[in-house]
Amino acid sequence: MTGSSGEAEAMPPNPLDPQESLKPTPAAVGAEIPHPAQPLYAEDSATTKAEKGERHGLMKCDGSDGGVEESPAKRIKLEAEGHEGRVGTHGPTPSERQKGVAPIKAEFLVYPPGSKQDRSGTVIDDDAAEASHHADQGTPSDPRPAKRKDKSRGQNTNRQFGSWKDDKGLCQSRSTQTEFSPEQCRFGDKCKFEHDLRKYLKDYKRGDLTTFGGVCPIWELKGKCDAGWKCRFVGSHMQERDTEDGKKELLLVEKDQSGNLLSVSERSSRETDTVNLATTQQKLDLAKRRTQTPKADAYTDWLEKNSKELEKKLHSGQQNGAPAEGGVKIDDTDSAVKETAVEENRALYTEPPFLPSEKRRIYFGPETPVLAPLTTQGNLPFRRLCVSLGAQLTYSEMAMGMSLIQGQKSEWALMRAHASETTPPAYRPQSSAVENYDNAKDFKFGAQIAANKPWIALKTTEILTSTCPRLRVVDLNCGCPIDLVYRQGAGSALLDSPSKLEKILRGMNAVSGHVPITVKIRMGTKTERPTALKLVDRLVHGGHETLEAGNAPSGVAAITLHGRSRQQRYTKDADWEYIAECAALIRDFNRRGDDLADTVREADARSQPSAGKVFFVGNGDCYSHADYAAHLSSAGVHSVMLARGALIKPWLFEEIASGQYLDKSATERLALVEQYVRFGLETWGSDEMGVGTTRRFLLEWLSFAYRYVPVGLLEVLPPGLQDRPPAWRGRNELETLLGSGDFRDWIKISEMFLGPAHKDFRFAPKHKSNSYEIEAEG
């Protein structure tokens, strides 16, 4: 027991001889103190660690104890070895900043600097930031040939999330009707769902949530809740009325824009704020192969025929520039003869069935920071949150082309966009602006697809552009490093097949109508052999065989380069020097296009990108407004794409717009979590399924958001995206909780807005091997 301040600490009784009290061991002996503070275990949550630290104190930065003492022997050893500087008051200076470790001020460290526990967090595999759910399908991340016993390897293999649903569901025929509605279930007695409304509410549906004041956030916002009786807040929009025969009838209520409740007869349909919705019939037609793609079919046939003609010419024994049968030898010394020879050689090839349509003008600039296409985390609620914080351009999660062609509901759901994503992006006209660009007709939202064969990419593009009217661009993913995608020949595998990639993009450009085509690439597949510079040159100018056959270049409107190779995945720093080299090539291409404008040598606008210009976007390790500004000026890119930086702190877009660091308080950050939950319930519904889905994707986001270290806790700026912090505590308990890497704390945060998780809910963090299983309530 500890007495009042200044009193010595009493010794515990002697277990061998109670009459003789124990005596403290001299410091020179080096024994541990009799009642040490509770140790901090690795499995402790951040809140628990902070509570222990506040209860017992921490080693202060001046070396004095704050309630937790080092053993006397260790203190002597530290003093003898001259380690005072490691626990000094100033911490590391900018020149002493340790690479890969976040420079947190000493007073916020859980462990004293220099102690054995003072270590940064483990390096996290960020394949989760791009296409992770394709790895969830069971393919190991190990590049060795797959064996049966290896199928369970990998962090993201077969992640299970359990289930969340009512004990017995309510029949859809009753979900939005009054209790005594005459509407009959079309399945009759064979229906396996409940039809007795009161029995469903009492026995099969979990109790109403008390969060948000017990009021359904969807009903409060829109005046109507589509979940009806299944809503977890149904008590806020239901009433009981007396019928003419003296019975009590339950009914749902709506309200108008003025807040007045509407009767059943006054209800009206409301327009949805979600766009690019494929109808059930459209998806069914795709699944039954009834959807026609005439442009894609015709162009695919031409690509195959043109490839055979090229192969015949290039592999028919032609040596040292000798022409193929019927061809003319090209003499590089005489430009006039050369031009004639090129024209005669072009006559040997079949013309494409049609030329591309002239594209809608688009624009990328310093005022248009781009949110990257992020599988799993880049869902509609998160994109909507980022747009509200200043994101100017967004992309769908990567969708597999074959799945879209087959009409799979899960893949078509990725194409949905919120109305806020269909508004024009920011635009400040400059001398370098695109000619005839109409900002009022531009959108923020684009779709990203992955395909491994030309016919898949072309069919997908034609179907997308005809089904989804609010698409800014269709982007082809050539950067996904996930093994499952790579082994199928899609994603970053296309980097090793530049001719094939050029054909795919040219074909997409031909069948996309007025929607521009863009592409996202990496530096290459191997770190020591970057190929992006040659690939960019091919995409904007055309490859040798393209020019030989007289075909137009790919016509891409924009190229995004991630400054890492596939081999690097998300480790190491992005190579912005290499990005700058590629940007210089794009600037040269655009400058030459300007020189040829309004001359007889100006290319056909239908085969060119927007006004003959190609935009170039850099991607990799942008985590602050300072990084953004530096990349624009030093690399010479038109804009920068934000991926993990936006996942960790979505207000990065606000920082870029304001040009300063924003030290968001814990309360402000929690408000963003609440906003995400509201958007999630609007997207997925407020019934049991919608609440569970919102919780699952909220936890996915928090698995990145917890990495944020508040600016006020850092000694040195700017923060580094690759930096991993030592164990730290925040300026208050909530800030500590939000920075916890323990997924159980993420569950606590979700329960603040979504109530207790369903008894069957499971969550396996992407970066952890452990999982979450909640015990049954009660």
C-alpha positions in Angstrom: 0.0 0.0 0.0 1.1 3.5 -0.7 0.8 6.2 1.9 0.4 9.9 1.5 2.8 11.9 -0.6 6.3 11.8 0.8 5.8 8.7 2.9 7.9 5.6 2.3 6.2 2.6 0.6 5.4 -0.2 3.1 7.0 -3.6 2.6 4.8 -6.7 2.2 4.7 -9.2 5.1 7.4 -11.9 5.3 5.7 -15.2 4.2 8.3 -17.2 6.2 8.4 -15.2 9.4 5.5 -12.7 9.8 7.2 -11.3 12.9 10.1 -10.1 10.9 9.5 -7.6 8.2 11.2 -7.6 4.9 13.9 -5.0 4.1 14.5 -3.3 0.8 17.3 -4.7 -1.2 20.2 -2.2 -1.7 20.3 -0.6 -5.1 23.7 -2.1 -5.8 22.3 -5.6 -5.6 20.1 -4.9 -8.5 16.9 -6.7 -7.4 13.6 -5.6 -8.9 11.3 -3.4 -6.9 8.8 -5.4 -4.8 5.6 -4.0 -6.4 6.4 -3.2 -10.1 3.9 -1.4 -12.2 1.7 -3.6 -14.3 3.6 -4.6 -17.5 2.4 -3.6 -20.9 1.6 -6.7 -23.0 1.6 -6.8 -26.8 -2.1 -7.9 -26.7 -3.2 -5.0 -24.6 -5.4 -2.5 -26.4 -4.2 1.1 -26.8 -6.7 2.2 -24.2 -5.4 -0.4 -21.7 -1.9 0.7 -22.3 -2.8 4.3 -21.8 -4.7 3.5 -18.6 -1.7 1.6 -17.2 0.6 4.4 -18.1 -1.6 7.0 -16.5 -2.1 4.9 -13.4 1.6 4.2 -12.8 3.3 6.9 -14.8 5.9 6.8 -17.4 9.6 7.5 -17.6 9.8 11.2 -18.4 11.9 12.6 -21.1 14.3 14.1 -18.6 15.2 10.8 -17.1 13.2 11.1 -13.9 10.6 8.5 -13.0 7.0 9.2 -13.3 5.9 6.4 -11.0 7.4 3.4 -12.9 11.0 2.9 -11.9 13.7 1.0 -13.8 15.5 -1.5 -11.7 18.4 0.1 -9.8 20.9 -2.1 -11.6 19.5 -1.1 -15.0 19.6 2.6 -14.0 23.2 2.3 -13.0 24.0 0.4 -16.2 22.4 3.1 -18.3 24.2 5.9 -16.5 27.5 4.0 -16.8 27.1 3.5 -20.6 26.2 7.1 -21.1 22.7 6.5 -22.6 21.3 9.7 -21.2 21.0 11.2 -24.7 18.7 8.4 -25.7 16.1 9.6 -23.2 16.9 13.3 -23.5 14.4 16.0 -23.6 14.9 17.0 -27.3 14.5 13.8 -29.1 15.8 13.4 -32.6 16.6 16.4 -34.7 15.6 16.5 -38.3 19.1 15.4 -39.3 18.9 12.5 -36.8 15.5 11.3 -37.9 15.5 7.6 -38.0 14.4 6.3 -41.4 11.1 4.3 -41.3 10.2 5.4 -37.8 7.7 8.2 -37.0 9.4 10.9 -35.0 7.0 11.1 -32.0 7.6 13.4 -29.2 9.0 11.7 -26.1 6.1 12.7 -23.8 3.7 10.7 -26.0 5.7 7.5 -26.1 4.4 4.5 -24.1 7.9 3.2 -23.7 10.9 5.4 -22.9 13.1 6.0 -25.9 15.9 3.6 -26.1 14.2 0.9 -24.0 13.9 -2.7 -25.3 10.3 -2.1 -26.0 11.0 1.0 -28.0 10.5 -0.3 -31.5 8.4 0.8 -34.4 5.5 -1.2 -35.6 6.0 -4.1 -37.9 6.0 -3.5 -41.6 2.6 -3.9 -43.0 1.8 -5.7 -46.3 -0.3 -3.1 -48.2 -1.4 -5.3 -51.0 -4.7 -4.6 -49.2 -4.8 -1.2 -50.8 -5.2 -2.6 -54.2 -7.2 -5.6 -55.3 -6.9 -7.6 -52.0 -10.3 -9.2 -52.3 -9.1 -11.0 -55.4 -6.4 -12.5 -53.2 -9.2 -13.5 -50.7 -10.4 -16.0 -53.2 -7.8 -18.5 -52.1 -4.7 -18.0 -54.2 -1.6 -17.7 -52.1 0.7 -14.8 -52.3 3.7 -17.1 -52.5 5.1 -16.8 -56.0 6.2 -20.4 -56.1 4.1 -23.0 -57.9 0.9 -23.6 -55.9 0.6 -26.9 -54.1 -2.4 -28.3 -52.4 -0.9 -27.9 -48.9 0.0 -24.3 -49.6 -3.5 -23.1 -50.5 -4.1 -21.7 -47.0 -1.0 -19.5 -47.1 -1.1 -15.7 -47.2 -2.5 -13.1 -44.9 -5.7 -12.5 -47.0 -6.5 -16.1 -47.9 -10.1 -17.0 -47.3 -10.9 -14.2 -44.9 -14.2 -15.1 -43.2 -16.7 -12.5 -41.9 -19.4 -14.7 -40.5 -22.9 -13.7 -41.2 -25.4 -11.2 -39.9 -29.1 -11.7 -40.5 -32.4 -12.0 -38.6 -33.1 -15.3 -36.9 -35.9 -15.6 -39.4 -36.4 -13.1 -42.2 -39.5 -11.1 -42.9 -41.2 -11.9 -46.2 -40.5 -9.2 -48.8 -44.3 -8.9 -49.4 -44.7 -7.6 -45.9 -41.5 -5.6 -45.4 -43.0 -2.2 -46.3 -46.7 -2.9 -46.0 -49.1 -2.1 -43.2 -49.9 -4.9 -40.8 -53.2 -5.8 -42.3 -52.3 -5.2 -45.9 -54.3 -7.4 -48.4 -51.1 -8.0 -50.5 -50.4 -11.7 -50.8 -47.1 -13.5 -51.0 -46.7 -15.1 -54.4 -45.1 -18.2 -52.8 -48.1 -18.9 -50.6 -47.6 -21.6 -47.9 -44.2 -22.6 -49.5 -42.6 -19.3 -48.4 -39.9 -19.8 -45.8 -40.1 -16.3 -44.4 -42.2 -14.9 -41.6 -45.5 -13.2 -42.5 -46.8 -12.4 -39.0 -45.4 -8.8 -38.4 -45.7 -8.7 -34.7 -44.2 -12.2 -34.3 -41.3 -11.1 -36.5 -40.7 -7.9 -34.4 -40.9 -9.8 -31.1 -39.1 -13.1 -31.8 -36.9 -12.8 -34.8 -35.6 -9.3 -35.2 -32.9 -7.9 -32.9 -33.9 -4.9 -30.8 -33.8 -1.4 -32.1 -30.5 0.5 -32.0 -30.2 3.4 -29.6 -27.4 5.2 -31.5 -28.2 8.4 -33.4 -30.8 9.1 -30.7 -32.7 6.0 -31.8 -33.8 7.8 -35.0 -33.2 6.2 -38.3 -30.6 8.4 -40.1 -32.0 7.5 -43.5 -35.6 8.3 -42.5 -34.4 11.5 -40.9 -32.5 12.6 -44.0 -34.9 11.4 -46.8 -38.2 11.1 -45.0 -38.5 7.4 -46.0 -36.6 4.3 -45.0 -36.6 1.6 -47.7 -35.7 -1.1 -45.1 -39.2 -0.8 -43.8 -40.0 -3.1 -40.9 -36.5 -4.7 -41.1 -34.9 -1.4 -40.1 -32.9 -1.5 -36.9 -34.4 1.9 -36.1 -37.9 1.0 -37.1 -39.4 2.4 -33.8 -38.6 5.9 -35.1 -40.8 5.6 -38.1 -43.7 3.3 -37.2 -47.0 4.0 -35.5 -50.0 2.0 -34.2 -53.5 3.1 -35.2 -57.0 2.0 -34.5 -59.0 0.5 -37.3 -62.7 0.7 -37.9 -63.3 -2.8 -36.5 -61.5 -1.8 -33.2 -58.1 -3.5 -33.9 -54.7 -2.1 -33.5 -52.7 -1.9 -36.8 -49.0 -1.2 -37.2 -47.9 1.0 -40.1 -44.8 2.8 -41.3 -44.8 6.5 -41.6 -42.9 8.9 -43.9 -42.4 12.6 -43.8 -42.1 15.4 -46.3 -39.4 17.9 -46.7 -41.0 20.1 -44.0 -41.0 17.3 -41.5 -44.7 16.7 -41.6 -45.7 13.0 -41.3 -47.4 11.5 -44.4 -50.2 9.0 -44.4 -50.1 5.8 -46.4 -52.1 7.4 -49.3 -49.8 10.5 -49.4 -46.6 8.5 -49.9 -44.7 9.2 -53.1 -41.7 7.7 -54.7 -38.5 9.6 -54.3 -35.6 9.8 -56.7 -32.5 8.0 -55.7 -29.2 9.8 -55.3 -27.2 6.8 -56.7 -26.3 6.7 -60.4 -25.0 4.1 -62.8 -27.4 1.5 -61.6 -27.7 -1.6 -63.9 -31.2 -2.9 -63.8 -32.0 -6.5 -62.9 -33.1 -7.2 -66.5 -29.8 -5.8 -67.9 -27.8 -8.1 -65.6 -30.0 -11.0 -66.5 -29.5 -10.4 -70.2 -25.8 -10.4 -69.6 -25.9 -13.7 -67.7 -28.0 -15.3 -70.4 -25.7 -13.9 -73.2 -28.5 -11.9 -74.7 -26.6 -8.6 -74.7 -25.2 -7.7 -78.1 -21.8 -5.9 -78.5 -21.5 -5.3 -82.3 -18.7 -2.8 -82.1 -16.5 -5.0 -79.8 -17.2 -8.0 -81.9 -16.3 -6.3 -85.2 -13.2 -4.6 -83.8 -12.0 -7.9 -82.1 -12.2 -9.7 -85.5 -10.2 -6.9 -87.1 -7.6 -7.0 -84.4 -7.1 -10.7 -85.0 -6.9 -10.3 -88.7 -4.5 -7.4 -88.5 -2.3 -9.3 -86.1 -2.1 -12.2 -88.6 -1.2 -9.8 -91.4 1.5 -8.2 -89.3 2.9 -11.6 -88.3 3.0 -12.7 -91.9 4.9 -9.6 -92.9 7.3 -9.5 -90.0 8.1 -13.2 -90.0 8.1 -14.0 -93.7 11.9 -14.0 -94.0 12.3 -10.3 -94.2 15.9 -9.4 -93.6 17.7 -6.1 -93.2 14.7 -4.0 -94.2 13.8 -6.1 -97.3 10.1 -5.7 -98.0 7.6 -8.5 -97.7 5.9 -9.8 -100.8 4.3 -6.8 -102.5 5.9 -4.4 -100.2 8.3 -1.5 -100.8 11.7 -1.2 -99.2 11.9 1.9 -97.0 14.9 4.1 -97.6 15.6 6.2 -94.5 17.8 8.5 -96.5 15.1 9.9 -98.7 12.1 11.2 -96.8 9.9 11.5 -100.0 10.6 7.9 -101.0 10.1 6.8 -97.4 6.7 8.4 -97.2 5.6 6.8 -100.4 6.9 3.4 -99.2 5.0 3.7 -96.0 1.8 4.5 -97.8 2.3 1.5 -100.1 3.0 -0.8 -97.2 -0.1 0.4 -95.4 -2.1 -0.7 -98.5 -1.2 -4.3 -97.6 -3.2 -4.2 -94.4 -7.0 -4.2 -93.8 -8.4 -1.0 -92.6 -10.2 -1.0 -89.2 -14.0 -1.3 -89.4 -14.5 2.1 -88.0 -12.7 5.0 -86.4 -13.1 6.0 -82.7 -15.7 8.6 -81.9 -14.4 12.0 -80.8 -14.1 12.0 -77.1 -15.4 14.2 -74.4 -12.7 16.6 -73.2 -11.3 15.9 -69.8 -8.8 17.8 -67.6 -6.3 17.0 -64.9 -4.5 19.8 -63.1 -3.0 20.9 -59.8 -6.5 21.6 -58.5 -7.7 18.1 -59.2 -6.2 15.6 -56.6 -7.3 12.1 -57.6 -8.5 9.4 -55.3 -7.1 6.1 -56.5 -9.2 3.0 -57.2 -9.0 1.1 -54.0 -10.5 -2.4 -53.8 -12.5 -3.0 -50.7 -11.7 0.3 -49.1 -12.6 2.4 -52.1 -16.3 1.7 -51.8 -19.1 4.3 -52.4 -19.4 5.6 -48.8 -15.6 6.1 -48.6 -15.5 7.9 -52.0 -18.4 10.0 -50.9 -16.6 10.9 -47.7 -13.5 11.9 -49.7 -15.5 14.0 -52.1 -17.0 15.9 -49.1 -13.4 16.6 -48.0 -12.2 17.8 -51.4 -11.5 14.9 -53.6 -12.0 16.1 -57.2 -11.7 12.8 -59.1 -12.7 9.3 -58.0 -12.6 5.8 -59.5 -14.6 2.7 -58.8 -13.0 -0.3 -57.2 -11.3 -2.5 -59.8 -13.9 -4.6 -61.5 -13.0 -7.8 -63.4 -14.1 -7.5 -67.0 -15.3 -11.1 -67.3 -17.5 -10.8 -64.2 -19.1 -7.7 -65.7 -19.8 -9.5 -69.0 -21.4 -12.3 -67.1 -23.7 -9.9 -65.2 -22.5 -10.7 -61.7 -24.3 -8.6 -59.2 -21.3 -8.1 -56.9 -19.2 -6.7 -59.7 -21.9 -4.4 -61.1 -22.4 -3.0 -57.6 -18.9 -1.5 -57.9 -20.1 0.7 -60.8 -22.6 2.6 -58.6 -21.7 6.2 -57.8 -23.2 8.8 -55.6 -24.7 12.0 -57.1 -21.9 14.0 -55.6 -19.5 12.2 -57.8 -21.3 13.3 -60.9 -20.7 17.0 -60.2 -17.9 18.8 -62.1 -14.4 18.8 -60.7 -12.5 21.9 -59.7 -11.2 23.9 -62.6 -9.0 27.0 -62.8 -8.5 27.9 -66.5 -4.9 28.4 -67.5 -3.0 28.9 -70.7 -2.4 25.1 -70.8 -6.1 24.3 -70.5 -7.6 21.8 -72.9 -9.2 23.4 -75.9 -13.0 23.2 -75.9 -13.1 21.7 -72.4 -16.5 22.2 -70.9 -16.2 21.8 -67.2 -20.0 21.8 -66.7 -20.3 18.5 -68.6 -17.4 16.8 -66.8 -17.8 14.3 -63.9 -15.7 13.2 -61.0 -16.3 9.4 -61.3 -14.6 7.0 -63.5 -14.7 3.2 -63.7 -11.6 0.9 -63.6 -11.6 -2.5 -65.1 -9.1 -5.4 -65.4 -8.9 -7.8 -68.4 -6.4 -10.2 -69.8 -7.7 -10.5 -73.4 -8.6 -7.9 -76.0 -12.1 -9.2 -76.5 -12.9 -9.1 -72.8 -11.7 -5.5 -72.5 -13.6 -4.4 -75.6 -16.9 -6.1 -74.6 -16.6 -4.7 -71.1 -16.0 -1.2 -72.3 -18.9 -1.2 -74.8 -21.3 -2.6 -72.2 -20.1 -0.2 -69.5 -20.4 2.9 -71.7 -23.9 1.9 -72.9 -25.2 0.9 -69.4 -23.6 3.6 -67.2 -24.3 7.1 -68.5 -22.3 8.9 -65.8 -18.8 7.8 -66.5 -16.0 10.3 -66.8 -13.5 7.7 -68.1 -12.9 4.0 -68.3 -9.5 3.1 -66.9 -7.6 -0.1 -67.6 -5.7 -1.5 -64.6 -2.2 -2.5 -65.5 -0.7 -2.1 -62.0 -2.4 -4.7 -59.8 0.4 -6.9 -58.3 -1.9 -9.6 -56.8 -0.8 -13.0 -57.9 -4.3 -14.3 -58.8 -4.8 -11.4 -61.2 -1.2 -11.5 -62.5 -1.3 -15.2 -63.3 -4.4 -14.7 -65.3 -2.5 -12.3 -67.5 -4.3 -9.2 -66.2 -3.2 -6.3 -64.1 0.6 -5.8 -64.0 1.1 -8.8 -66.3 0.2 -6.6 -69.2 3.3 -4.6 -68.6 5.3 -7.5 -70.1 3.1 -7.6 -73.2 3.3 -4.0 -74.5 2.0 -4.9 -78.0 -1.0 -6.7 -76.6 -1.7 -3.8 -74.2 -1.6 -1.3 -77.0 -4.1 -3.3 -79.0 -6.4 -3.5 -76.0 -6.3 0.2 -75.4 -6.8 1.1 -79.1 -9.8 -1.2 -79.2 -11.3 0.2 -76.0 -10.9 3.7 -77.5 -12.7 2.6 -80.6 -15.7 1.1 -78.9 -16.1 3.6 -75.9 -18.1 6.2 -77.8 -17.5 9.6 -76.3 -16.0 8.3 -73.1 -12.2 8.7 -72.9 -9.9 5.8 -72.1 -7.1 6.0 -69.5 -4.6 3.5 -68.1 -2.8 2.9 -64.8 0.6 1.3 -64.9 3.6 0.5 -62.7 7.3 1.0 -63.4 7.5 -2.6 -64.5 7.3 -6.1 -63.2 11.0 -6.3 -62.1 12.6 -3.7 -59.9 15.9 -3.8 -61.6 14.3 -3.6 -65.1 11.8 -0.7 -65.3 10.0 -0.6 -68.5 7.4 2.2 -68.1 9.4 4.7 -70.0 9.3 2.6 -73.2 5.7 1.7 -72.5 4.7 5.3 -72.2 6.4 6.1 -75.4 4.6 3.3 -77.2 1.2 4.3 -75.8 1.5 7.9 -76.9 3.4 7.5 -80.2 2.5 3.9 -81.2 4.8 0.9 -81.5 6.8 -0.1 -84.5 4.2 -2.6 -85.8 1.5 0.0 -85.3 3.3 2.6 -87.4 4.2 -0.1 -90.0 0.5 -0.9 -90.5 -0.5 2.7 -90.5 -2.7 2.3 -87.4 -3.3 5.2 -85.0 -1.7 5.1 -81.5 -3.7 3.8 -78.6 -5.4 7.2 -78.0 -5.3 7.1 -74.2 -6.4 10.4 -72.7 -4.3 10.0 -69.5 -1.6 7.7 -68.0 -1.2 7.2 -64.3 2.2 5.8 -63.2 2.7 4.2 -59.8 6.4 4.7 -58.9 7.0 1.1 -57.9 7.5 -2.2 -59.7 5.2 -5.2 -59.2 8.1 -6.9 -57.4 8.1 -4.1 -54.8 4.4 -4.3 -54.2 3.9 -1.5 -51.6 7.4 -1.7 -50.0 10.2 0.8 -50.5 9.7 4.4 -51.4 8.0 5.3 -54.7 10.6 6.4 -57.3 9.5 10.0 -58.2 12.7 10.6 -60.2 11.6 7.9 -62.7 8.1 9.3 -62.7 9.7 12.7 -63.7 11.5 11.0 -66.6 8.2 9.7 -68.0 6.5 13.0 -67.4 9.2 14.7 -69.5 8.3 12.4 -72.4 4.6 13.3 -72.1 5.4 17.0 -72.1 7.5 16.6 -75.3 4.6 14.8 -77.0 2.1 17.5 -76.0 4.5 20.2 -77.1 4.9 18.7 -80.5 1.1 18.3 -80.8 0.7 22.0 -80.2 3.3 22.8 -82.9 1.3 20.7 -85.4 -2.1 22.2 -84.5 -3.9 23.9 -87.4 -1.5 22.5 -90.0 -1.9 19.9 -92.7 0.1 17.5 -90.5 -2.4 17.6 -87.6 -3.7 14.2 -86.7 -7.3 13.2 -87.0 -9.0 14.2 -83.7 -10.9 11.0 -83.5 -7.6 9.0 -83.1 -6.1 11.4 -80.6 -6.7 12.0 -76.9 -8.4 15.2 -75.6 -7.3 17.9 -78.1 -4.2 16.0 -78.9 -2.9 16.1 -75.3 -2.1 13.2 -72.9 -2.4 13.9 -69.2 0.2 12.3 -66.9 -0.6 11.5 -63.2 1.9 10.4 -60.6 1.1 7.9 -57.8 3.0 6.8 -54.7 3.7 7.9 -51.1 1.8 11.3 -51.2 0.9 11.9 -47.5 0.8 15.7 -47.1 0.2 18.9 -49.0 4.0 19.3 -49.0 4.4 16.0 -50.9 1.7 17.0 -53.3 3.2 20.4 -54.1 6.7 18.9 -54.4 5.6 16.2 -56.9 3.8 18.7 -59.1 6.8 21.0 -59.3 9.7 18.5 -59.3 8.2 15.7 -61.3 6.2 17.8 -63.7 3.1 15.7 -63.5 -0.4 17.2 -64.2 -1.8 15.8 -60.9 -1.2 13.3 -58.2 -3.2 10.2 -57.3 -3.7 9.5 -53.6 -4.2 6.0 -52.3 -3.0 4.9 -48.8 -2.5 8.5 -47.8 -6.2 9.1 -48.3 -7.1 5.9 -46.5 -5.1 6.9 -43.5 -6.3 10.5 -43.4 -9.1 11.4 -45.8 -8.8 15.1 -45.0 -5.5 15.0 -47.0 -7.6 16.6 -49.8 -8.5 19.5 -47.4 -4.8 19.9 -46.6 -4.0 20.1 -50.3 -6.7 22.7 -50.9 -5.6 24.8 -47.9 -1.9 24.3 -48.3 -1.3 23.6 -44.7 -1.3 20.7 -42.1 -4.5 20.1 -40.3 -4.2 18.8 -36.8 -7.6 17.1 -36.6 -8.8 16.6 -33.0 -10.0 13.2 -31.9 -13.5 14.5 -31.9 -13.3 15.7 -35.4 -11.9 12.4 -36.6 -14.7 10.5 -34.8 -17.2 12.8 -36.6 -15.7 11.5 -39.9 -16.3 7.9 -38.7 -19.9 8.9 -37.9 -20.3 10.5 -41.3 -18.9 7.3 -42.9 -21.5 5.2 -41.0 -24.3 7.4 -42.1 -23.1 7.1 -45.7 -22.8 3.3 -45.3 -26.3 2.9 -44.0 -27.6 5.0 -46.9 -25.7 2.7 -49.3 -26.3 -0.7 -47.8 -29.5 -0.1 -45.8 -30.4 0.1 -42.1 -31.6 -3.4 -41.7 -29.5 -6.2 -40.1 -27.7 -6.9 -43.4 -27.0 -3.3 -44.1 -25.8 -2.6 -40.5 -23.5 -5.6 -40.7 -22.1 -4.6 -44.1 -21.5 -1.1 -42.9 -19.7 -2.4 -39.8 -17.5 -4.7 -41.9 -16.4 -2.0 -44.3 -15.9 0.5 -41.5 -13.5 -1.9 -39.9 -11.7 -2.3 -43.2 -11.2 1.4 -43.3 -10.1 1.6 -39.6 -7.4 -1.0 -40.4 -5.7 1.9 -42.3 -7.0 4.9 -40.4 -5.5 3.9 -37.1 -2.0 4.4 -38.6 -2.5 8.2 -38.5 -0.2 9.9 -36.0 -1.6 13.4 -35.1 0.6 16.2 -36.4 0.7 17.7 -32.9 2.5 14.6 -31.7 5.3 14.7 -34.2 8.7 16.4 -33.7 9.6 16.6 -37.4 7.5 17.3 -40.4 6.5 16.2 -43.0 5.1 12.8 -41.9 6.2 9.8 -43.9 3.7 7.4 -45.3 6.2 4.5 -44.9 7.0 5.5 -41.3 5.9 3.1 -38.5 5.4 4.7 -35.1 6.6 3.3 -31.8 3.9 2.6 -29.2 2.3 6.0 -28.4 -0.6 7.5 -26.5 -2.7 10.4 -27.6 -3.5 13.7 -26.0 -6.7 12.2 -24.6 -8.3 8.8 -24.3 -10.3 9.1 -27.6 -7.2 10.0 -29.6 -5.4 6.9 -28.1 -8.4 4.7 -29.0 -8.4 6.0 -32.6 -4.7 5.2 -32.9 -5.0 1.7 -31.6 -3.8 -1.2 -33.8 -5.9 -3.7 -31.9 -8.9 -4.7 -33.9 -10.9 -5.1 -30.8 -10.7 -1.4 -30.3 -12.0 -0.9 -33.9 -15.0 -3.0 -32.9 -15.5 -0.7 -29.9 -15.5 2.3 -32.3 -18.0 0.6 -34.6 -20.3 -0.1 -31.6 -20.5 3.6 -30.8 -22.7 4.1 -33.9 -23.9 0.6 -34.9 -24.5 -1.0 -31.5 -23.3 -4.5 -30.5 -22.2 -6.7 -33.3 -24.3 -9.7 -34.4 -23.5 -12.9 -32.5 -22.3 -14.5 -35.8 -20.2 -11.6 -36.9 -16.5 -12.3 -37.6 -13.7 -10.0 -38.6 -10.2 -11.0 -39.7 -8.0 -8.0 -40.1 -6.0 -7.9 -43.4 -2.7 -7.4 -41.6 -3.3 -9.7 -38.6 -3.5 -13.5 -38.3 -6.0 -13.3 -35.5 -9.7 -12.9 -35.9 -12.7 -11.5 -34.1 -15.6 -13.5 -32.8 -18.2 -11.9 -30.6 -19.8 -13.9 -27.9 -23.6 -14.3 -27.9 -25.4 -11.4 -26.2 -26.7 -12.2 -22.8 
